[in-house]
Amino acid sequence: MPAQTDTAPIRYRVDIHDAHAHLFRVRMVVATPDRGGQRLWLPTWIPGSYLVREFARHIVRIEARCGSRKIALRKLDKNSWRAGRCSGALHVEYDVYANDLSVRGAHLDGSHAFFNGTSLLLAAAGFEHAPHELELRAPRTARANRTPPQAGDGWRVATAMPALEVDADGFGRYRAPDYDALIDHPVEIGRFVSGAFDAGGARHEIAVTGRTDVDIDRLGRDLARICRAQIALFEPRSRRAPIDRYVFLATAVGSGYGGLEHRASTALLCARADLPHAGLKGVPEGYRRFLGLASHEYFHTWWVKRVKPQAFAPYALANESYTRLLWVFEGFTSYYDDLMLARAGLIDAAAYLSVLAETISRVYRDAGQRVQSVAESSFDAWIKFYRQDENAPNAIASYYAKGALVALAIDLALRSRSGHRRSLDDVLRLAWKRYGRDFARSGQGLPEDAMPALVRDATGIDLRREIAAWAYGTRTLPLARLLAPFGVELDWSAADQTPFLGLRTATHAGDLTVTTVLSDSPAMRAGLSAGDVIIAADGLRVDEQTLKAWLARRGSGSPVRLHLFRRDELIEVAVEPAPPPRVKATLAISGGRTAAARRRRWLGR
């Protein structure tokens, strides 16, 4: 790519300083700093993950120079600094510790390098809307053809950030129009398997890092079907993607799951066993889970990266930004992620309904959904959903999972009340037209109270009462009634036949430890507490399996004496097991041709 002579007012150079110590070195240049002393700051959170993570704590060394002269750099608070006066270009050099193997932060070792700009790239106050340039330097290697390969050997770059001048491996200069764009393009550097496909007039690339036998061609074909289905949802006429290029960045590990959306890419963490291998037949559960994750994050390309809550337009990254609409943006996305697998023809109706039944079971087995609304859950994400403790199942509703069920309820209600001519699809398309496609012109996100009017404008149907009850209240969703016209029967059964104590346990260092005591359960009434270590039942030593077997043998209604340690004190409690609760949902297909036709319009082929 030919070199360009223009120079951005804010420039960075990122080097892999010491892979084994997990240290990036960043050199930043502010061409014309504030004459009164330039303030520098780092975000405290990353969009899409609503928890203050304090990324500045990972900066282990920082200094500033004006030309060749070292100048003072005074820390102002937890995430900002002010440099001394400088009449020329300000040069800042700092080292960042990067050992967070997740999609939210930065990670560097001998196998690869990954970072989000929110973790590495300081912002220059007052210059956030100016162009920014990023230079990625290839790791130094002592000699070629080393055995075994060392850090840096054969490493390449994968990122959706527009390139200015790069070599064949992607090292070189990149440019972003502003700081917000700069930090919205994660970067992967390492040895990875790559593939590409076209969808909606845009090039889509895949980079899979980690030891894996992934069938990249199969993965590309399946992702292409998902992407095309989503593009057709939002742009049924033009079928054009809102981007020219998109990159899936996937890191495969032994056990892991997570994703984070960006404007033209996504960072994914997955179990390597969930990726497709050569000769894989069908879409088994693990692969379906990965495709659902990729579908979820790709859906965000429209639904949160462009159509977003008004509270996020623009993002305020130095402190929390509050909205009650995460149930709309994460919940609706969680509804559509697996639904798009069905509409893309990757899973059939029975497989989709099985996944949906799992979501229903997960939501209704815990009391939290009867205590907290999904709107409240959205607002309190900063202090509750991302900081769950032992009482979370009793107190917190998931704006992801229950938000998906609210989306399902709205969709089915719209379909039935419109004679199956309107749906939630129409609501999304209108929101995209008003707040996404033309967002640069309107300059505003979705107002906090806009959903009922948006639904009415898109479909002609008034669901104000239903939205108030389902999203802003804790009323049980009428799923059985809503599913019936589509030939889907909802039934409930016990997850197993073991008498119910209302405990969740885990084994730590050989100890059977109580992790959660469920509300209004036999265990809570008997006085058990999270942190208790159960050592015996009716005088017999137990572990997780033997306790379950003993309860099954005794049956419900017959008290069981549990001996346990609370801290270092031995205590005894009597618990009377209850019959197992009916919290497992099952969805079965029924009905005749009319119901089948409605179901096909909902689920696709």
BELNORSUL-V322573 format. One record per residue. N is the residue number from 1. RES is the residue in three letters. OMEGA is omega in whole degrees, 0 to 359 (* if undefined). Layout:
# BELNORSUL-V322573
n->N res->RES omega->OMEGA
n->N res->RES omega->OMEGA
This chain:
# BELNORSUL-V322573
n->1 res->MET omega->183
n->2 res->PRO omega->179
n->3 res->ALA omega->175
n->4 res->GLN omega->188
n->5 res->THR omega->182
n->6 res->ASP omega->182
n->7 res->THR omega->180
n->8 res->ALA omega->179
n->9 res->PRO omega->178
n->10 res->ILE omega->183
n->11 res->ARG omega->178
n->12 res->TYR omega->167
n->13 res->ARG omega->181
n->14 res->VAL omega->177
n->15 res->ASP omega->170
n->16 res->ILE omega->187
n->17 res->HIS omega->180
n->18 res->ASP omega->184
n->19 res->ALA omega->183
n->20 res->HIS omega->175
n->21 res->ALA omega->178
n->22 res->HIS omega->185
n->23 res->LEU omega->165
n->24 res->PHE omega->170
n->25 res->ARG omega->181
n->26 res->VAL omega->173
n->27 res->ARG omega->185
n->28 res->MET omega->178
n->29 res->VAL omega->172
n->30 res->VAL omega->190
n->31 res->ALA omega->183
n->32 res->THR omega->186
n->33 res->PRO omega->175
n->34 res->ASP omega->184
n->35 res->ARG omega->178
n->36 res->GLY omega->183
n->37 res->GLY omega->186
n->38 res->GLN omega->175
n->39 res->ARG omega->178
n->40 res->LEU omega->181
n->41 res->TRP omega->179
n->42 res->LEU omega->178
n->43 res->PRO omega->176
n->44 res->THR omega->177
n->45 res->TRP omega->181
n->46 res->ILE omega->180
n->47 res->PRO omega->182
n->48 res->GLY omega->179
n->49 res->SER omega->196
n->50 res->TYR omega->177
n->51 res->LEU omega->176
n->52 res->VAL omega->188
n->53 res->ARG omega->175
n->54 res->GLU omega->183
n->55 res->PHE omega->182
n->56 res->ALA omega->181
n->57 res->ARG omega->181
n->58 res->HIS omega->174
n->59 res->ILE omega->187
n->60 res->VAL omega->178
n->61 res->ARG omega->178
n->62 res->ILE omega->177
n->63 res->GLU omega->183
n->64 res->ALA omega->177
n->65 res->ARG omega->172
n->66 res->CYS omega->190
n->67 res->GLY omega->177
n->68 res->SER omega->185
n->69 res->ARG omega->176
n->70 res->LYS omega->181
n->71 res->ILE omega->182
n->72 res->ALA omega->175
n->73 res->LEU omega->187
n->74 res->ARG omega->177
n->75 res->LYS omega->183
n->76 res->LEU omega->179
n->77 res->ASP omega->188
n->78 res->LYS omega->186
n->79 res->ASN omega->180
n->80 res->SER omega->182
n->81 res->TRP omega->171
n->82 res->ARG omega->178
n->83 res->ALA omega->175
n->84 res->GLY omega->182
n->85 res->ARG omega->182
n->86 res->CYS omega->182
n->87 res->SER omega->177
n->88 res->GLY omega->179
n->89 res->ALA omega->178
n->90 res->LEU omega->179
n->91 res->HIS omega->179
n->92 res->VAL omega->178
n->93 res->GLU omega->181
n->94 res->TYR omega->178
n->95 res->ASP omega->182
n->96 res->VAL omega->175
n->97 res->TYR omega->187
n->98 res->ALA omega->180
n->99 res->ASN omega->179
n->100 res->ASP omega->181
n->101 res->LEU omega->179
n->102 res->SER omega->178
n->103 res->VAL omega->189
n->104 res->ARG omega->189
n->105 res->GLY omega->181
n->106 res->ALA omega->180
n->107 res->HIS omega->180
n->108 res->LEU omega->170
n->109 res->ASP omega->183
n->110 res->GLY omega->183
n->111 res->SER omega->181
n->112 res->HIS omega->173
n->113 res->ALA omega->177
n->114 res->PHE omega->174
n->115 res->PHE omega->164
n->116 res->ASN omega->181
n->117 res->GLY omega->178
n->118 res->THR omega->180
n->119 res->SER omega->191
n->120 res->LEU omega->196
n->121 res->LEU omega->177
n->122 res->LEU omega->174
n->123 res->ALA omega->174
n->124 res->ALA omega->184
n->125 res->ALA omega->182
n->126 res->GLY omega->181
n->127 res->PHE omega->185
n->128 res->GLU omega->182
n->129 res->HIS omega->178
n->130 res->ALA omega->176
n->131 res->PRO omega->179
n->132 res->HIS omega->179
n->133 res->GLU omega->181
n->134 res->LEU omega->175
n->135 res->GLU omega->177
n->136 res->LEU omega->184
n->137 res->ARG omega->177
n->138 res->ALA omega->178
n->139 res->PRO omega->177
n->140 res->ARG omega->175
n->141 res->THR omega->185
n->142 res->ALA omega->180
n->143 res->ARG omega->182
n->144 res->ALA omega->174
n->145 res->ASN omega->178
n->146 res->ARG omega->177
n->147 res->THR omega->356
n->148 res->PRO omega->179
n->149 res->PRO omega->180
n->150 res->GLN omega->179
n->151 res->ALA omega->179
n->152 res->GLY omega->180
n->153 res->ASP omega->177
n->154 res->GLY omega->181
n->155 res->TRP omega->177
n->156 res->ARG omega->180
n->157 res->VAL omega->171
n->158 res->ALA omega->177
n->159 res->THR omega->177
n->160 res->ALA omega->180
n->161 res->MET omega->180
n->162 res->PRO omega->182
n->163 res->ALA omega->172
n->164 res->LEU omega->182
n->165 res->GLU omega->183
n->166 res->VAL omega->177
n->167 res->ASP omega->185
n->168 res->ALA omega->180
n->169 res->ASP omega->177
n->170 res->GLY omega->178
n->171 res->PHE omega->182
n->172 res->GLY omega->189
n->173 res->ARG omega->177
n->174 res->TYR omega->184
n->175 res->ARG omega->176
n->176 res->ALA omega->183
n->177 res->PRO omega->180
n->178 res->ASP omega->183
n->179 res->TYR omega->180
n->180 res->ASP omega->178
n->181 res->ALA omega->181
n->182 res->LEU omega->185
n->183 res->ILE omega->181
n->184 res->ASP omega->177
n->185 res->HIS omega->178
n->186 res->PRO omega->184
n->187 res->VAL omega->173
n->188 res->GLU omega->178
n->189 res->ILE omega->180
n->190 res->GLY omega->176
n->191 res->ARG omega->183
n->192 res->PHE omega->173
n->193 res->VAL omega->185
n->194 res->SER omega->178
n->195 res->GLY omega->181
n->196 res->ALA omega->174
n->197 res->PHE omega->178
n->198 res->ASP omega->175
n->199 res->ALA omega->178
n->200 res->GLY omega->181
n->201 res->GLY omega->181
n->202 res->ALA omega->174
n->203 res->ARG omega->178
n->204 res->HIS omega->182
n->205 res->GLU omega->179
n->206 res->ILE omega->173
n->207 res->ALA omega->181
n->208 res->VAL omega->181
n->209 res->THR omega->179
n->210 res->GLY omega->179
n->211 res->ARG omega->186
n->212 res->THR omega->175
n->213 res->ASP omega->186
n->214 res->VAL omega->171
n->215 res->ASP omega->188
n->216 res->ILE omega->179
n->217 res->ASP omega->177
n->218 res->ARG omega->180
n->219 res->LEU omega->179
n->220 res->GLY omega->179
n->221 res->ARG omega->183
n->222 res->ASP omega->177
n->223 res->LEU omega->179
n->224 res->ALA omega->179
n->225 res->ARG omega->178
n->226 res->ILE omega->182
n->227 res->CYS omega->180
n->228 res->ARG omega->178
n->229 res->ALA omega->180
n->230 res->GLN omega->177
n->231 res->ILE omega->180
n->232 res->ALA omega->178
n->233 res->LEU omega->184
n->234 res->PHE omega->181
n->235 res->GLU omega->185
n->236 res->PRO omega->180
n->237 res->ARG omega->184
n->238 res->SER omega->185
n->239 res->ARG omega->179
n->240 res->ARG omega->177
n->241 res->ALA omega->180
n->242 res->PRO omega->181
n->243 res->ILE omega->176
n->244 res->ASP omega->184
n->245 res->ARG omega->181
n->246 res->TYR omega->183
n->247 res->VAL omega->170
n->248 res->PHE omega->177
n->249 res->LEU omega->183
n->250 res->ALA omega->174
n->251 res->THR omega->182
n->252 res->ALA omega->180
n->253 res->VAL omega->179
n->254 res->GLY omega->179
n->255 res->SER omega->180
n->256 res->GLY omega->180
n->257 res->TYR omega->176
n->258 res->GLY omega->179
n->259 res->GLY omega->176
n->260 res->LEU omega->184
n->261 res->GLU omega->173
n->262 res->HIS omega->188
n->263 res->ARG omega->180
n->264 res->ALA omega->180
n->265 res->SER omega->171
n->266 res->THR omega->173
n->267 res->ALA omega->183
n->268 res->LEU omega->172
n->269 res->LEU omega->186
n->270 res->CYS omega->172
n->271 res->ALA omega->183
n->272 res->ARG omega->179
n->273 res->ALA omega->180
n->274 res->ASP omega->180
n->275 res->LEU omega->182
n->276 res->PRO omega->176
n->277 res->HIS omega->182
n->278 res->ALA omega->178
n->279 res->GLY omega->180
n->280 res->LEU omega->179
n->281 res->LYS omega->176
n->282 res->GLY omega->180
n->283 res->VAL omega->179
n->284 res->PRO omega->189
n->285 res->GLU omega->182
n->286 res->GLY omega->179
n->287 res->TYR omega->176
n->288 res->ARG omega->178
n->289 res->ARG omega->179
n->290 res->PHE omega->179
n->291 res->LEU omega->177
n->292 res->GLY omega->178
n->293 res->LEU omega->179
n->294 res->ALA omega->178
n->295 res->SER omega->180
n->296 res->HIS omega->185
n->297 res->GLU omega->178
n->298 res->TYR omega->178
n->299 res->PHE omega->179
n->300 res->HIS omega->177
n->301 res->THR omega->175
n->302 res->TRP omega->197
n->303 res->TRP omega->169
n->304 res->VAL omega->176
n->305 res->LYS omega->179
n->306 res->ARG omega->166
n->307 res->VAL omega->186
n->308 res->LYS omega->175
n->309 res->PRO omega->179
n->310 res->GLN omega->179
n->311 res->ALA omega->180
n->312 res->PHE omega->182
n->313 res->ALA omega->1
n->314 res->PRO omega->175
n->315 res->TYR omega->172
n->316 res->ALA omega->194
n->317 res->LEU omega->177
n->318 res->ALA omega->180
n->319 res->ASN omega->183
n->320 res->GLU omega->172
n->321 res->SER omega->189
n->322 res->TYR omega->175
n->323 res->THR omega->174
n->324 res->ARG omega->187
n->325 res->LEU omega->177
n->326 res->LEU omega->176
n->327 res->TRP omega->176
n->328 res->VAL omega->188
n->329 res->PHE omega->176
n->330 res->GLU omega->180
n->331 res->GLY omega->178
n->332 res->PHE omega->179
n->333 res->THR omega->178
n->334 res->SER omega->175
n->335 res->TYR omega->185
n->336 res->TYR omega->186
n->337 res->ASP omega->178
n->338 res->ASP omega->177
n->339 res->LEU omega->179
n->340 res->MET omega->174
n->341 res->LEU omega->177
n->342 res->ALA omega->181
n->343 res->ARG omega->177
n->344 res->ALA omega->179
n->345 res->GLY omega->181
n->346 res->LEU omega->174
n->347 res->ILE omega->180
n->348 res->ASP omega->184
n->349 res->ALA omega->181
n->350 res->ALA omega->180
n->351 res->ALA omega->179
n->352 res->TYR omega->181
n->353 res->LEU omega->176
n->354 res->SER omega->178
n->355 res->VAL omega->179
n->356 res->LEU omega->178
n->357 res->ALA omega->177
n->358 res->GLU omega->178
n->359 res->THR omega->179
n->360 res->ILE omega->180
n->361 res->SER omega->182
n->362 res->ARG omega->181
n->363 res->VAL omega->191
n->364 res->TYR omega->176
n->365 res->ARG omega->183
n->366 res->ASP omega->182
n->367 res->ALA omega->184
n->368 res->GLY omega->181
n->369 res->GLN omega->174
n->370 res->ARG omega->184
n->371 res->VAL omega->186
n->372 res->GLN omega->176
n->373 res->SER omega->179
n->374 res->VAL omega->174
n->375 res->ALA omega->176
n->376 res->GLU omega->178
n->377 res->SER omega->178
n->378 res->SER omega->183
n->379 res->PHE omega->184
n->380 res->ASP omega->181
n->381 res->ALA omega->184
n->382 res->TRP omega->186
n->383 res->ILE omega->184
n->384 res->LYS omega->188
n->385 res->PHE omega->180
n->386 res->TYR omega->178
n->387 res->ARG omega->185
n->388 res->GLN omega->178
n->389 res->ASP omega->185
n->390 res->GLU omega->181
n->391 res->ASN omega->185
n->392 res->ALA omega->180
n->393 res->PRO omega->181
n->394 res->ASN omega->192
n->395 res->ALA omega->189
n->396 res->ILE omega->170
n->397 res->ALA omega->180
n->398 res->SER omega->175
n->399 res->TYR omega->171
n->400 res->TYR omega->188
n->401 res->ALA omega->179
n->402 res->LYS omega->174
n->403 res->GLY omega->176
n->404 res->ALA omega->179
n->405 res->LEU omega->174
n->406 res->VAL omega->177
n->407 res->ALA omega->177
n->408 res->LEU omega->182
n->409 res->ALA omega->178
n->410 res->ILE omega->181
n->411 res->ASP omega->182
n->412 res->LEU omega->178
n->413 res->ALA omega->179
n->414 res->LEU omega->180
n->415 res->ARG omega->183
n->416 res->SER omega->185
n->417 res->ARG omega->178
n->418 res->SER omega->185
n->419 res->GLY omega->178
n->420 res->HIS omega->176
n->421 res->ARG omega->180
n->422 res->ARG omega->183
n->423 res->SER omega->176
n->424 res->LEU omega->175
n->425 res->ASP omega->181
n->426 res->ASP omega->179
n->427 res->VAL omega->179
n->428 res->LEU omega->181
n->429 res->ARG omega->178
n->430 res->LEU omega->178
n->431 res->ALA omega->178
n->432 res->TRP omega->180
n->433 res->LYS omega->185
n->434 res->ARG omega->191
n->435 res->TYR omega->183
n->436 res->GLY omega->183
n->437 res->ARG omega->181
n->438 res->ASP omega->186
n->439 res->PHE omega->182
n->440 res->ALA omega->180
n->441 res->ARG omega->183
n->442 res->SER omega->176
n->443 res->GLY omega->182
n->444 res->GLN omega->173
n->445 res->GLY omega->181
n->446 res->LEU omega->179
n->447 res->PRO omega->186
n->448 res->GLU omega->185
n->449 res->ASP omega->190
n->450 res->ALA omega->190
n->451 res->MET omega->181
n->452 res->PRO omega->179
n->453 res->ALA omega->179
n->454 res->LEU omega->178
n->455 res->VAL omega->180
n->456 res->ARG omega->181
n->457 res->ASP omega->183
n->458 res->ALA omega->189
n->459 res->THR omega->186
n->460 res->GLY omega->184
n->461 res->ILE omega->181
n->462 res->ASP omega->178
n->463 res->LEU omega->182
n->464 res->ARG omega->182
n->465 res->ARG omega->181
n->466 res->GLU omega->180
n->467 res->ILE omega->178
n->468 res->ALA omega->182
n->469 res->ALA omega->187
n->470 res->TRP omega->185
n->471 res->ALA omega->183
n->472 res->TYR omega->173
n->473 res->GLY omega->182
n->474 res->THR omega->181
n->475 res->ARG omega->178
n->476 res->THR omega->181
n->477 res->LEU omega->182
n->478 res->PRO omega->188
n->479 res->LEU omega->181
n->480 res->ALA omega->180
n->481 res->ARG omega->182
n->482 res->LEU omega->181
n->483 res->LEU omega->187
n->484 res->ALA omega->181
n->485 res->PRO omega->181
n->486 res->PHE omega->179
n->487 res->GLY omega->179
n->488 res->VAL omega->180
n->489 res->GLU omega->177
n->490 res->LEU omega->178
n->491 res->ASP omega->181
n->492 res->TRP omega->176
n->493 res->SER omega->176
n->494 res->ALA omega->179
n->495 res->ALA omega->172
n->496 res->ASP omega->185
n->497 res->GLN omega->180
n->498 res->THR omega->175
n->499 res->PRO omega->193
n->500 res->PHE omega->173
n->501 res->LEU omega->185
n->502 res->GLY omega->178
n->503 res->LEU omega->163
n->504 res->ARG omega->188
n->505 res->THR omega->173
n->506 res->ALA omega->179
n->507 res->THR omega->179
n->508 res->HIS omega->179
n->509 res->ALA omega->178
n->510 res->GLY omega->181
n->511 res->ASP omega->175
n->512 res->LEU omega->189
n->513 res->THR omega->176
n->514 res->VAL omega->178
n->515 res->THR omega->180
n->516 res->THR omega->170
n->517 res->VAL omega->186
n->518 res->LEU omega->181
n->519 res->SER omega->174
n->520 res->ASP omega->180
n->521 res->SER omega->176
n->522 res->PRO omega->181
n->523 res->ALA omega->179
n->524 res->MET omega->179
n->525 res->ARG omega->180
n->526 res->ALA omega->176
n->527 res->GLY omega->177
n->528 res->LEU omega->185
n->529 res->SER omega->174
n->530 res->ALA omega->183
n->531 res->GLY omega->176
n->532 res->ASP omega->177
n->533 res->VAL omega->183
n->534 res->ILE omega->182
n->535 res->ILE omega->183
n->536 res->ALA omega->174
n->537 res->ALA omega->183
n->538 res->ASP omega->175
n->539 res->GLY omega->181
n->540 res->LEU omega->179
n->541 res->ARG omega->184
n->542 res->VAL omega->164
n->543 res->ASP omega->185
n->544 res->GLU omega->183
n->545 res->GLN omega->182
n->546 res->THR omega->176
n->547 res->LEU omega->179
n->548 res->LYS omega->180
n->549 res->ALA omega->181
n->550 res->TRP omega->178
n->551 res->LEU omega->179
n->552 res->ALA omega->181
n->553 res->ARG omega->182
n->554 res->ARG omega->182
n->555 res->GLY omega->181
n->556 res->SER omega->177
n->557 res->GLY omega->180
n->558 res->SER omega->185
n->559 res->PRO omega->177
n->560 res->VAL omega->177
n->561 res->ARG omega->178
n->562 res->LEU omega->171
n->563 res->HIS omega->184
n->564 res->LEU omega->173
n->565 res->PHE omega->170
n->566 res->ARG omega->194
n->567 res->ARG omega->179
n->568 res->ASP omega->183
n->569 res->GLU omega->178
n->570 res->LEU omega->179
n->571 res->ILE omega->179
n->572 res->GLU omega->177
n->573 res->VAL omega->176
n->574 res->ALA omega->182
n->575 res->VAL omega->177
n->576 res->GLU omega->183
n->577 res->PRO omega->178
n->578 res->ALA omega->175
n->579 res->PRO omega->182
n->580 res->PRO omega->182
n->581 res->PRO omega->179
n->582 res->ARG omega->185
n->583 res->VAL omega->179
n->584 res->LYS omega->181
n->585 res->ALA omega->174
n->586 res->THR omega->177
n->587 res->LEU omega->182
n->588 res->ALA omega->179
n->589 res->ILE omega->179
n->590 res->SER omega->175
n->591 res->GLY omega->185
n->592 res->GLY omega->187
n->593 res->ARG omega->181
n->594 res->THR omega->179
n->595 res->ALA omega->180
n->596 res->ALA omega->179
n->597 res->ALA omega->177
n->598 res->ARG omega->181
n->599 res->ARG omega->179
n->600 res->ARG omega->178
n->601 res->ARG omega->179
n->602 res->TRP omega->188
n->603 res->LEU omega->187
n->604 res->GLY omega->184
n->605 res->ARG omega->*
